[in-house]
């Protein structure tokens, strides 16, 4: 997932969190993963086929936005 986020453009930056050094090493490994344009297209197609259901925030939290 981190590798995919890194391929979304220079203005998109993942901010992973971890409590274990092993996970930090694993997260750092995402910088070495390269996707072919065909692979990115397939992922994009799969994501576009997902139907989003429900709201991002509940009603109380929605009222707190842009106050």
PQR file with spaces between the fields and no chain letter, atoms N, CA, C, O and H, PARSE charges and radii, in Angstrom:
ATOM       1  N    UNK     1       0.826   -1.197    0.000 -0.4000 1.5000
ATOM       2  CA   UNK     1       0.000    0.000    0.000 -0.0000 2.0000
ATOM       3  C    UNK     1       0.868    1.257    0.000  0.5500 1.7000
ATOM       4  O    UNK     1       0.571    2.220   -0.707 -0.5500 1.4000
ATOM       5  N    UNK     2       1.939    1.247    0.793 -0.4000 1.5000
ATOM       6  CA   UNK     2       2.820    2.420    0.822 -0.0000 2.0000
ATOM       7  C    UNK     2       3.463    2.655   -0.539  0.5500 1.7000
ATOM       8  O    UNK     2       3.583    3.796   -0.986 -0.5500 1.4000
ATOM       9  H    UNK     2       2.180    0.465    1.368  0.4000 1.0000
ATOM      10  N    UNK     3       3.873    1.582   -1.191 -0.4000 1.5000
ATOM      11  CA   UNK     3       4.475    1.713   -2.514 -0.0000 2.0000
ATOM      12  C    UNK     3       3.491    2.342   -3.492  0.5500 1.7000
ATOM      13  O    UNK     3       3.871    3.194   -4.295 -0.5500 1.4000
ATOM      14  H    UNK     3       3.775    0.656   -0.828  0.4000 1.0000
ATOM      15  N    UNK     4       2.242    1.931   -3.430 -0.4000 1.5000
ATOM      16  CA   UNK     4       1.225    2.497   -4.317 -0.0000 2.0000
ATOM      17  C    UNK     4       1.041    3.983   -4.039  0.5500 1.7000
ATOM      18  O    UNK     4       0.969    4.783   -4.972 -0.5500 1.4000
ATOM      19  H    UNK     4       1.933    1.239   -2.778  0.4000 1.0000
ATOM      20  N    UNK     5       0.964    4.359   -2.769 -0.4000 1.5000
ATOM      21  CA   UNK     5       0.802    5.772   -2.415 -0.0000 2.0000
ATOM      22  C    UNK     5       1.990    6.580   -2.947  0.5500 1.7000
ATOM      23  O    UNK     5       1.812    7.689   -3.452 -0.5500 1.4000
ATOM      24  H    UNK     5       1.023    3.709   -2.011  0.4000 1.0000
ATOM      25  N    UNK     6       3.193    6.026   -2.833 -0.4000 1.5000
ATOM      26  CA   UNK     6       4.381    6.721   -3.339 -0.0000 2.0000
ATOM      27  C    UNK     6       4.328    6.957   -4.848  0.5500 1.7000
ATOM      28  O    UNK     6       5.016    7.841   -5.358 -0.5500 1.4000
ATOM      29  H    UNK     6       3.337    5.126   -2.423  0.4000 1.0000
ATOM      30  N    UNK     7       3.529    6.186   -5.557 -0.4000 1.5000
ATOM      31  CA   UNK     7       3.395    6.334   -7.007 -0.0000 2.0000
ATOM      32  C    UNK     7       2.262    7.282   -7.406  0.5500 1.7000
ATOM      33  O    UNK     7       1.950    7.393   -8.591 -0.5500 1.4000
ATOM      34  H    UNK     7       2.970    5.468   -5.143  0.4000 1.0000
ATOM      35  N    UNK     8       1.646    7.960   -6.453 -0.4000 1.5000
ATOM      36  CA   UNK     8       0.502    8.813   -6.760 -0.0000 2.0000
ATOM      37  C    UNK     8       0.884   10.242   -7.099  0.5500 1.7000
ATOM      38  O    UNK     8       0.004   11.056   -7.378 -0.5500 1.4000
ATOM      39  H    UNK     8       1.899    7.870   -5.489  0.4000 1.0000
ATOM      40  N    UNK     9       2.151   10.569   -7.083 -0.4000 1.5000
ATOM      41  CA   UNK     9       2.602   11.913   -7.441 -0.0000 2.0000
ATOM      42  C    UNK     9       3.442   12.512   -6.328  0.5500 1.7000
ATOM      43  O    UNK     9       3.394   12.070   -5.180 -0.5500 1.4000
ATOM      44  H    UNK     9       2.866    9.907   -6.856  0.4000 1.0000
ATOM      45  N    UNK    10       4.207   13.521   -6.689 -0.4000 1.5000
ATOM      46  CA   UNK    10       5.123   14.130   -5.725 -0.0000 2.0000
ATOM      47  C    UNK    10       4.414   14.907   -4.622  0.5500 1.7000
ATOM      48  O    UNK    10       5.002   15.156   -3.569 -0.5500 1.4000
ATOM      49  H    UNK    10       4.246   13.881   -7.621  0.4000 1.0000
ATOM      50  N    UNK    11       3.170   15.291   -4.845 -0.4000 1.5000
ATOM      51  CA   UNK    11       2.439   16.051   -3.831 -0.0000 2.0000
ATOM      52  C    UNK    11       1.643   15.156   -2.874  0.5500 1.7000
ATOM      53  O    UNK    11       0.903   15.661   -2.030 -0.5500 1.4000
ATOM      54  H    UNK    11       2.692   15.089   -5.700  0.4000 1.0000
ATOM      55  N    UNK    12       1.789   13.847   -2.999 -0.4000 1.5000
ATOM      56  CA   UNK    12       1.132   12.885   -2.118 -0.0000 2.0000
ATOM      57  C    UNK    12       2.225   12.187   -1.314  0.5500 1.7000
ATOM      58  O    UNK    12       3.137   11.585   -1.882 -0.5500 1.4000
ATOM      59  H    UNK    12       2.390   13.437   -3.685  0.4000 1.0000
ATOM      60  N    UNK    13       2.128   12.270    0.009 -0.4000 1.5000
ATOM      61  CA   UNK    13       3.168   11.701    0.865 -0.0000 2.0000
ATOM      62  C    UNK    13       2.524   10.821    1.929  0.5500 1.7000
ATOM      63  O    UNK    13       1.703   11.301    2.711 -0.5500 1.4000
ATOM      64  H    UNK    13       1.387   12.758    0.471  0.4000 1.0000
ATOM      65  N    UNK    14       2.883    9.538    1.971 -0.4000 1.5000
ATOM      66  CA   UNK    14       2.345    8.676    3.026 -0.0000 2.0000
ATOM      67  C    UNK    14       3.029    9.001    4.356  0.5500 1.7000
ATOM      68  O    UNK    14       4.208    9.353    4.389 -0.5500 1.4000
ATOM      69  H    UNK    14       3.550    9.148    1.336  0.4000 1.0000
ATOM      70  N    UNK    15       2.292    8.880    5.422 -0.4000 1.5000
ATOM      71  CA   UNK    15       2.849    9.092    6.760 -0.0000 2.0000
ATOM      72  C    UNK    15       2.524    7.851    7.586  0.5500 1.7000
ATOM      73  O    UNK    15       1.571    7.846    8.365 -0.5500 1.4000
ATOM      74  H    UNK    15       1.334    8.593    5.395  0.4000 1.0000
ATOM      75  N    UNK    16       3.325    6.800    7.409 -0.4000 1.5000
ATOM      76  CA   UNK    16       3.056    5.574    8.168 -0.0000 2.0000
ATOM      77  C    UNK    16       3.531    5.717    9.607  0.5500 1.7000
ATOM      78  O    UNK    16       4.499    6.422    9.894 -0.5500 1.4000
ATOM      79  H    UNK    16       4.099    6.804    6.776  0.4000 1.0000
ATOM      80  N    UNK    17       2.843    5.047   10.484 -0.4000 1.5000
ATOM      81  CA   UNK    17       3.254    5.021   11.881 -0.0000 2.0000
ATOM      82  C    UNK    17       3.604    3.602   12.285  0.5500 1.7000
ATOM      83  O    UNK    17       3.031    2.642   11.770 -0.5500 1.4000
ATOM      84  H    UNK    17       2.057    4.475   10.250  0.4000 1.0000
ATOM      85  N    UNK    18       4.532    3.472   13.194 -0.4000 1.5000
ATOM      86  CA   UNK    18       4.896    2.144   13.658 -0.0000 2.0000
ATOM      87  C    UNK    18       5.490    2.230   15.054  0.5500 1.7000
ATOM      88  O    UNK    18       5.978    3.279   15.473 -0.5500 1.4000
ATOM      89  H    UNK    18       4.998    4.252   13.613  0.4000 1.0000
ATOM      90  N    UNK    19       5.444    1.127   15.757 -0.4000 1.5000
ATOM      91  CA   UNK    19       6.042    1.032   17.091 -0.0000 2.0000
ATOM      92  C    UNK    19       7.179    0.022   17.124  0.5500 1.7000
ATOM      93  O    UNK    19       7.822   -0.169   18.156 -0.5500 1.4000
ATOM      94  H    UNK    19       5.047    0.275   15.417  0.4000 1.0000
ATOM      95  N    UNK    20       7.421   -0.619   15.992 -0.4000 1.5000
ATOM      96  CA   UNK    20       8.416   -1.685   15.953 -0.0000 2.0000
ATOM      97  C    UNK    20       9.430   -1.430   14.842  0.5500 1.7000
ATOM      98  O    UNK    20       9.057   -1.054   13.731 -0.5500 1.4000
ATOM      99  H    UNK    20       6.899   -0.464   15.154  0.4000 1.0000
ATOM     100  N    UNK    21      10.691   -1.632   15.140 -0.4000 1.5000
ATOM     101  CA   UNK    21      11.755   -1.398   14.174 -0.0000 2.0000
ATOM     102  C    UNK    21      11.598   -2.285   12.941  0.5500 1.7000
ATOM     103  O    UNK    21      11.929   -1.868   11.831 -0.5500 1.4000
ATOM     104  H    UNK    21      10.994   -1.938   16.043  0.4000 1.0000
ATOM     105  N    UNK    22      11.103   -3.484   13.124 -0.4000 1.5000
ATOM     106  CA   UNK    22      10.878   -4.370   11.980 -0.0000 2.0000
ATOM     107  C    UNK    22       9.886   -3.793   11.000  0.5500 1.7000
ATOM     108  O    UNK    22      10.064   -3.924    9.789 -0.5500 1.4000
ATOM     109  H    UNK    22      10.833   -3.823   14.025  0.4000 1.0000
ATOM     110  N    UNK    23       8.845   -3.158   11.500 -0.4000 1.5000
ATOM     111  CA   UNK    23       7.840   -2.536   10.623 -0.0000 2.0000
ATOM     112  C    UNK    23       8.421   -1.307    9.929  0.5500 1.7000
ATOM     113  O    UNK    23       8.081   -1.021    8.781 -0.5500 1.4000
ATOM     114  H    UNK    23       8.701   -3.052   12.484  0.4000 1.0000
ATOM     115  N    UNK    24       9.298   -0.580   10.628 -0.4000 1.5000
ATOM     116  CA   UNK    24       9.955    0.575   10.017 -0.0000 2.0000
ATOM     117  C    UNK    24      10.796    0.128    8.829  0.5500 1.7000
ATOM     118  O    UNK    24      10.778    0.760    7.773 -0.5500 1.4000
ATOM     119  H    UNK    24       9.574   -0.812   11.561  0.4000 1.0000
ATOM     120  N    UNK    25      11.520   -0.948    9.006 -0.4000 1.5000
ATOM     121  CA   UNK    25      12.326   -1.510    7.923 -0.0000 2.0000
ATOM     122  C    UNK    25      11.432   -1.954    6.775  0.5500 1.7000
ATOM     123  O    UNK    25      11.739   -1.712    5.608 -0.5500 1.4000
ATOM     124  H    UNK    25      11.534   -1.461    9.864  0.4000 1.0000
ATOM     125  N    UNK    26      10.332   -2.600    7.110 -0.4000 1.5000
ATOM     126  CA   UNK    26       9.370   -3.042    6.100 -0.0000 2.0000
ATOM     127  C    UNK    26       8.788   -1.847    5.343  0.5500 1.7000
ATOM     128  O    UNK    26       8.698   -1.873    4.116 -0.5500 1.4000
ATOM     129  H    UNK    26      10.083   -2.797    8.059  0.4000 1.0000
ATOM     130  N    UNK    27       8.393   -0.808    6.069 -0.4000 1.5000
ATOM     131  CA   UNK    27       7.844    0.398    5.435 -0.0000 2.0000
ATOM     132  C    UNK    27       8.864    1.038    4.503  0.5500 1.7000
ATOM     133  O    UNK    27       8.520    1.472    3.404 -0.5500 1.4000
ATOM     134  H    UNK    27       8.466   -0.787    7.067  0.4000 1.0000
ATOM     135  N    UNK    28      10.110    1.095    4.939 -0.4000 1.5000
ATOM     136  CA   UNK    28      11.162    1.683    4.119 -0.0000 2.0000
ATOM     137  C    UNK    28      11.354    0.899    2.816  0.5500 1.7000
ATOM     138  O    UNK    28      11.739    1.473    1.798 -0.5500 1.4000
ATOM     139  H    UNK    28      10.389    0.743    5.832  0.4000 1.0000
ATOM     140  N    UNK    29      11.090   -0.391    2.849 -0.4000 1.5000
ATOM     141  CA   UNK    29      11.207   -1.220    1.659 -0.0000 2.0000
ATOM     142  C    UNK    29      10.263   -0.805    0.547  0.5500 1.7000
ATOM     143  O    UNK    29      10.502   -1.128   -0.616 -0.5500 1.4000
ATOM     144  H    UNK    29      10.777   -0.857    3.677  0.4000 1.0000
ATOM     145  N    UNK    30       9.197   -0.096    0.883 -0.4000 1.5000
ATOM     146  CA   UNK    30       8.232    0.352   -0.131 -0.0000 2.0000
ATOM     147  C    UNK    30       8.878    1.302   -1.130  0.5500 1.7000
ATOM     148  O    UNK    30       8.409    1.415   -2.262 -0.5500 1.4000
ATOM     149  H    UNK    30       9.003    0.166    1.829  0.4000 1.0000
ATOM     150  N    UNK    31       9.947    1.987   -0.729 -0.4000 1.5000
ATOM     151  CA   UNK    31      10.603    2.921   -1.644 -0.0000 2.0000
ATOM     152  C    UNK    31      11.298    2.205   -2.789  0.5500 1.7000
ATOM     153  O    UNK    31      11.592    2.821   -3.813 -0.5500 1.4000
ATOM     154  H    UNK    31      10.328    1.895    0.191  0.4000 1.0000
ATOM     155  N    UNK    32      11.565    0.921   -2.635 -0.4000 1.5000
ATOM     156  CA   UNK    32      12.236    0.158   -3.674 -0.0000 2.0000
ATOM     157  C    UNK    32      11.302   -0.561   -4.631  0.5500 1.7000
ATOM     158  O    UNK    32      11.759   -1.195   -5.582 -0.5500 1.4000
ATOM     159  H    UNK    32      11.326    0.420   -1.802  0.4000 1.0000
ATOM     160  N    UNK    33      10.008   -0.473   -4.395 -0.4000 1.5000
ATOM     161  CA   UNK    33       9.025   -1.163   -5.242 -0.0000 2.0000
ATOM     162  C    UNK    33       8.647   -0.255   -6.405  0.5500 1.7000
ATOM     163  O    UNK    33       8.320    0.915   -6.212 -0.5500 1.4000
ATOM     164  H    UNK    33       9.637    0.042   -3.622  0.4000 1.0000
ATOM     165  N    UNK    34       8.696   -0.797   -7.591 -0.4000 1.5000
ATOM     166  CA   UNK    34       8.320   -0.065   -8.798 -0.0000 2.0000
ATOM     167  C    UNK    34       7.144   -0.776   -9.469  0.5500 1.7000
ATOM     168  O    UNK    34       7.123   -2.001   -9.590 -0.5500 1.4000
ATOM     169  H    UNK    34       8.962   -1.748   -7.748  0.4000 1.0000
ATOM     170  N    UNK    35       6.179    0.013   -9.897 -0.4000 1.5000
ATOM     171  CA   UNK    35       5.026   -0.523  -10.614 -0.0000 2.0000
ATOM     172  C    UNK    35       5.141   -0.163  -12.086  0.5500 1.7000
ATOM     173  O    UNK    35       5.557    0.943  -12.432 -0.5500 1.4000
ATOM     174  H    UNK    35       6.195    1.008   -9.800  0.4000 1.0000
ATOM     175  N    UNK    36       4.780   -1.083  -12.935 -0.4000 1.5000
ATOM     176  CA   UNK    36       4.661   -0.783  -14.360 -0.0000 2.0000
ATOM     177  C    UNK    36       3.376    0.015  -14.553  0.5500 1.7000
ATOM     178  O    UNK    36       2.451   -0.095  -13.748 -0.5500 1.4000
ATOM     179  H    UNK    36       4.442   -1.982  -12.654  0.4000 1.0000
ATOM     180  N    UNK    37       3.313    0.805  -15.601 -0.4000 1.5000
ATOM     181  CA   UNK    37       2.111    1.609  -15.844 -0.0000 2.0000
ATOM     182  C    UNK    37       0.873    0.729  -15.980  0.5500 1.7000
ATOM     183  O    UNK    37      -0.222    1.127  -15.583 -0.5500 1.4000
ATOM     184  H    UNK    37       4.064    0.895  -16.255  0.4000 1.0000
ATOM     185  N    UNK    38       1.045   -0.466  -16.542 -0.4000 1.5000
ATOM     186  CA   UNK    38      -0.071   -1.415  -16.671 -0.0000 2.0000
ATOM     187  C    UNK    38      -0.586   -1.836  -15.292  0.5500 1.7000
ATOM     188  O    UNK    38      -1.795   -1.938  -15.079 -0.5500 1.4000
ATOM     189  H    UNK    38       1.934   -0.789  -16.865  0.4000 1.0000
ATOM     190  N    UNK    39       0.323   -2.076  -14.374 -0.4000 1.5000
ATOM     191  CA   UNK    39      -0.079   -2.466  -13.014 -0.0000 2.0000
ATOM     192  C    UNK    39      -0.846   -1.331  -12.328  0.5500 1.7000
ATOM     193  O    UNK    39      -1.861   -1.568  -11.674 -0.5500 1.4000
ATOM     194  H    UNK    39       1.304   -1.994  -14.547  0.4000 1.0000
ATOM     195  N    UNK    40      -0.358   -0.110  -12.480 -0.4000 1.5000
ATOM     196  CA   UNK    40      -1.050    1.041  -11.885 -0.0000 2.0000
ATOM     197  C    UNK    40      -2.430    1.220  -12.497  0.5500 1.7000
ATOM     198  O    UNK    40      -3.379    1.581  -11.801 -0.5500 1.4000
ATOM     199  H    UNK    40       0.467    0.083  -13.012  0.4000 1.0000
ATOM     200  N    UNK    41      -2.545    0.969  -13.791 -0.4000 1.5000
ATOM     201  CA   UNK    41      -3.851    1.053  -14.456 -0.0000 2.0000
ATOM     202  C    UNK    41      -4.811   -0.003  -13.921  0.5500 1.7000
ATOM     203  O    UNK    41      -5.988    0.280  -13.698 -0.5500 1.4000
ATOM     204  H    UNK    41      -1.774    0.675  -14.356  0.4000 1.0000
ATOM     205  N    UNK    42      -4.316   -1.205  -13.717 -0.4000 1.5000
ATOM     206  CA   UNK    42      -5.158   -2.277  -13.177 -0.0000 2.0000
ATOM     207  C    UNK    42      -5.617   -1.948  -11.762  0.5500 1.7000
ATOM     208  O    UNK    42      -6.773   -2.187  -11.414 -0.5500 1.4000
ATOM     209  H    UNK    42      -3.359   -1.435  -13.898  0.4000 1.0000
ATOM     210  N    UNK    43      -4.737   -1.413  -10.957 -0.4000 1.5000
ATOM     211  CA   UNK    43      -5.106   -1.032   -9.587 -0.0000 2.0000
ATOM     212  C    UNK    43      -6.147    0.083   -9.627  0.5500 1.7000
ATOM     213  O    UNK    43      -7.139    0.042   -8.899 -0.5500 1.4000
ATOM     214  H    UNK    43      -3.797   -1.219  -11.239  0.4000 1.0000
ATOM     215  N    UNK    44      -5.916    1.077  -10.481 -0.4000 1.5000
ATOM     216  CA   UNK    44      -6.859    2.202  -10.600 -0.0000 2.0000
ATOM     217  C    UNK    44      -8.239    1.695  -11.023  0.5500 1.7000
ATOM     218  O    UNK    44      -9.254    2.128  -10.477 -0.5500 1.4000
ATOM     219  H    UNK    44      -5.111    1.110  -11.072  0.4000 1.0000
ATOM     220  N    UNK    45      -8.279    0.782  -11.990 -0.4000 1.5000
ATOM     221  CA   UNK    45      -9.555    0.200  -12.439 -0.0000 2.0000
ATOM     222  C    UNK    45     -10.261   -0.516  -11.296  0.5500 1.7000
ATOM     223  O    UNK    45     -11.467   -0.355  -11.105 -0.5500 1.4000
ATOM     224  H    UNK    45      -7.455    0.430  -12.433  0.4000 1.0000
ATOM     225  N    UNK    46      -9.509   -1.307  -10.537 -0.4000 1.5000
ATOM     226  CA   UNK    46     -10.099   -2.043   -9.421 -0.0000 2.0000
ATOM     227  C    UNK    46     -10.663   -1.080   -8.379  0.5500 1.7000
ATOM     228  O    UNK    46     -11.746   -1.312   -7.841 -0.5500 1.4000
ATOM     229  H    UNK    46      -8.530   -1.438  -10.692  0.4000 1.0000
ATOM     230  N    UNK    47      -9.940   -0.013   -8.097 -0.4000 1.5000
ATOM     231  CA   UNK    47     -10.403    0.957   -7.108 -0.0000 2.0000
ATOM     232  C    UNK    47     -11.666    1.673   -7.578  0.5500 1.7000
ATOM     233  O    UNK    47     -12.557    1.955   -6.778 -0.5500 1.4000
ATOM     234  H    UNK    47      -9.060    0.174   -8.534  0.4000 1.0000
ATOM     235  N    UNK    48     -11.741    1.966   -8.866 -0.4000 1.5000
ATOM     236  CA   UNK    48     -12.908    2.664   -9.401 -0.0000 2.0000
ATOM     237  C    UNK    48     -14.158    1.789   -9.398  0.5500 1.7000
ATOM     238  O    UNK    48     -15.275    2.301   -9.469 -0.5500 1.4000
ATOM     239  H    UNK    48     -11.017    1.737   -9.516  0.4000 1.0000
ATOM     240  N    UNK    49     -13.977    0.490   -9.318 -0.4000 1.5000
ATOM     241  CA   UNK    49     -15.131   -0.407   -9.319 -0.0000 2.0000
ATOM     242  C    UNK    49     -15.746   -0.576   -7.927  0.5500 1.7000
ATOM     243  O    UNK    49     -16.800   -1.197   -7.786 -0.5500 1.4000
ATOM     244  H    UNK    49     -13.069    0.074   -9.260  0.4000 1.0000
ATOM     245  N    UNK    50     -15.098   -0.031   -6.908 -0.4000 1.5000
ATOM     246  CA   UNK    50     -15.598   -0.154   -5.536 -0.0000 2.0000
ATOM     247  C    UNK    50     -16.673    0.903   -5.292  0.5500 1.7000
ATOM     248  O    UNK    50     -16.456    2.091   -5.528 -0.5500 1.4000
ATOM     249  H    UNK    50     -14.242    0.473   -7.022  0.4000 1.0000
ATOM     250  N    UNK    51     -17.816    0.461   -4.825 -0.4000 1.5000
ATOM     251  CA   UNK    51     -18.900    1.386   -4.519 -0.0000 2.0000
ATOM     252  C    UNK    51     -18.726    1.892   -3.089  0.5500 1.7000
ATOM     253  O    UNK    51     -18.688    1.103   -2.145 -0.5500 1.4000
ATOM     254  H    UNK    51     -17.992   -0.505   -4.634  0.4000 1.0000
ATOM     255  N    UNK    52     -18.620    3.206   -2.937 -0.4000 1.5000
ATOM     256  CA   UNK    52     -18.478    3.814   -1.618 -0.0000 2.0000
ATOM     257  C    UNK    52     -19.867    3.939   -0.997  0.5500 1.7000
ATOM     258  O    UNK    52     -20.788    4.459   -1.627 -0.5500 1.4000
ATOM     259  H    UNK    52     -18.651    3.847   -3.704  0.4000 1.0000
ATOM     260  N    UNK    53     -20.016    3.465    0.230 -0.4000 1.5000
ATOM     261  CA   UNK    53     -21.298    3.484    0.912 -0.0000 2.0000
ATOM     262  C    UNK    53     -21.136    4.215    2.234  0.5500 1.7000
ATOM     263  O    UNK    53     -20.180    3.967    2.969 -0.5500 1.4000
ATOM     264  H    UNK    53     -19.268    3.042    0.742  0.4000 1.0000
ATOM     265  N    UNK    54     -22.053    5.105    2.537 -0.4000 1.5000
ATOM     266  CA   UNK    54     -22.026    5.807    3.815 -0.0000 2.0000
ATOM     267  C    UNK    54     -21.241    7.104    3.739  0.5500 1.7000
ATOM     268  O    UNK    54     -20.636    7.440    2.721 -0.5500 1.4000
ATOM     269  H    UNK    54     -22.830    5.306    1.940  0.4000 1.0000
ATOM     270  N    UNK    55     -21.274    7.805    4.834 -0.4000 1.5000
ATOM     271  CA   UNK    55     -20.613    9.095    4.920 -0.0000 2.0000
ATOM     272  C    UNK    55     -19.229    8.928    5.533  0.5500 1.7000
ATOM     273  O    UNK    55     -18.958    7.953    6.234 -0.5500 1.4000
ATOM     274  H    UNK    55     -21.765    7.532    5.661  0.4000 1.0000
ATOM     275  N    UNK    56     -18.368    9.885    5.260 -0.4000 1.5000
ATOM     276  CA   UNK    56     -17.021    9.844    5.817 -0.0000 2.0000
ATOM     277  C    UNK    56     -17.061   10.116    7.321  0.5500 1.7000
ATOM     278  O    UNK    56     -16.357    9.462    8.092 -0.5500 1.4000
ATOM     279  H    UNK    56     -18.588   10.677    4.691  0.4000 1.0000
ATOM     280  N    UNK    57     -17.871   11.065    7.728 -0.4000 1.5000
ATOM     281  CA   UNK    57     -17.976   11.444    9.132 -0.0000 2.0000
ATOM     282  C    UNK    57     -19.413   11.273    9.622  0.5500 1.7000
ATOM     283  O    UNK    57     -20.361   11.350    8.841 -0.5500 1.4000
ATOM     284  H    UNK    57     -18.442   11.596    7.102  0.4000 1.0000
ATOM     285  N    UNK    58     -19.558   11.040   10.920 -0.4000 1.5000
ATOM     286  CA   UNK    58     -20.914   11.009   11.456 -0.0000 2.0000
ATOM     287  C    UNK    58     -21.436   12.446   11.540  0.5500 1.7000
ATOM     288  O    UNK    58     -20.681   13.394   11.325 -0.5500 1.4000
ATOM     289  H    UNK    58     -18.787   10.977   11.554  0.4000 1.0000
ATOM     290  N    UNK    59     -22.697   12.602   11.845 -0.4000 1.5000
ATOM     291  CA   UNK    59     -23.340   13.920   11.798 -0.0000 2.0000
ATOM     292  C    UNK    59     -22.661   14.934   12.722  0.5500 1.7000
ATOM     293  O    UNK    59     -22.465   16.085   12.330 -0.5500 1.4000
ATOM     294  H    UNK    59     -23.310   11.831   12.019  0.4000 1.0000
ATOM     295  N    UNK    60     -22.303   14.529   13.928 -0.4000 1.5000
ATOM     296  CA   UNK    60     -21.669   15.449   14.884 -0.0000 2.0000
ATOM     297  C    UNK    60     -20.311   15.923   14.372  0.5500 1.7000
ATOM     298  O    UNK    60     -19.992   17.108   14.469 -0.5500 1.4000
ATOM     299  H    UNK    60     -22.463   13.595   14.246  0.4000 1.0000
ATOM     300  N    UNK    61     -19.523   15.021   13.836 -0.4000 1.5000
ATOM     301  CA   UNK    61     -18.205   15.408   13.329 -0.0000 2.0000
ATOM     302  C    UNK    61     -18.310   16.245   12.062  0.5500 1.7000
ATOM     303  O    UNK    61     -17.491   17.139   11.843 -0.5500 1.4000
ATOM     304  H    UNK    61     -19.782   14.058   13.757  0.4000 1.0000
ATOM     305  N    UNK    62     -19.298   15.971   11.232 -0.4000 1.5000
ATOM     306  CA   UNK    62     -19.490   16.747   10.010 -0.0000 2.0000
ATOM     307  C    UNK    62     -19.743   18.216   10.338  0.5500 1.7000
ATOM     308  O    UNK    62     -19.304   19.104    9.608 -0.5500 1.4000
ATOM     309  H    UNK    62     -19.963   15.245   11.409  0.4000 1.0000
ATOM     310  N    UNK    63     -20.447   18.468   11.431 -0.4000 1.5000
ATOM     311  CA   UNK    63     -20.737   19.851   11.837 -0.0000 2.0000
ATOM     312  C    UNK    63     -19.487   20.618   12.272  0.5500 1.7000
ATOM     313  O    UNK    63     -19.493   21.848   12.319 -0.5500 1.4000
ATOM     314  H    UNK    63     -20.805   17.746   12.024  0.4000 1.0000
ATOM     315  N    UNK    64     -18.422   19.889   12.589 -0.4000 1.5000
ATOM     316  CA   UNK    64     -17.186   20.516   13.044 -0.0000 2.0000
ATOM     317  C    UNK    64     -16.283   20.942   11.884  0.5500 1.7000
ATOM     318  O    UNK    64     -15.290   21.639   12.092 -0.5500 1.4000
ATOM     319  H    UNK    64     -18.417   18.890   12.551  0.4000 1.0000
ATOM     320  N    UNK    65     -16.625   20.526   10.671 -0.4000 1.5000
ATOM     321  CA   UNK    65     -15.806   20.838    9.502 -0.0000 2.0000
ATOM     322  C    UNK    65     -16.080   22.245    8.998  0.5500 1.7000
ATOM     323  O    UNK    65     -17.231   22.678    8.932 -0.5500 1.4000
ATOM     324  H    UNK    65     -17.431   19.960   10.502  0.4000 1.0000
ATOM     325  N    UNK    66     -15.018   22.952    8.644 -0.4000 1.5000
ATOM     326  CA   UNK    66     -15.095   24.307    8.080 -0.0000 2.0000
ATOM     327  C    UNK    66     -15.815   25.292    8.995  0.5500 1.7000
ATOM     328  O    UNK    66     -16.595   26.123    8.530 -0.5500 1.4000
ATOM     329  H    UNK    66     -14.084   22.600    8.698  0.4000 1.0000
ATOM     330  N    UNK    67     -15.558   25.200   10.265 -0.4000 1.5000
ATOM     331  CA   UNK    67     -16.163   26.131   11.222 -0.0000 2.0000
ATOM     332  C    UNK    67     -15.367   27.384   11.326  0.5500 1.7000
ATOM     333  O    UNK    67     -15.728   28.283   12.086 -0.5500 1.4000
ATOM     334  H    UNK    67     -14.925   24.525   10.643  0.4000 1.0000
